[in-house]
Amino acid sequence: MVSFEIDGQTLRLQLDLVKDAEPIKGDVRDAAGTAHPFTGWLELVQTLERLRAPGTTTEEDRT
């Protein structure tokens, strides 16, 4: 689990990694269980930043 503190609220995300993948690869699951796939460190960071942005909803991330 990954947690972020945003305006006094905690955002909990689940990080699923593909073992031995090169580069790093996996999914970040939001509180609703929606998977947000990434490949590489940059995409992982971009995904985390997008999910922790104020006002971001699961519905917005699906599109």
Secondary structure, 3 states (H helix, E strand, C coil): CEEEEECCEEEEEEEEECCCCCCCEEEEECCCCCEEEEECHHHHHHHHHHHHCCCCCHHHHHC
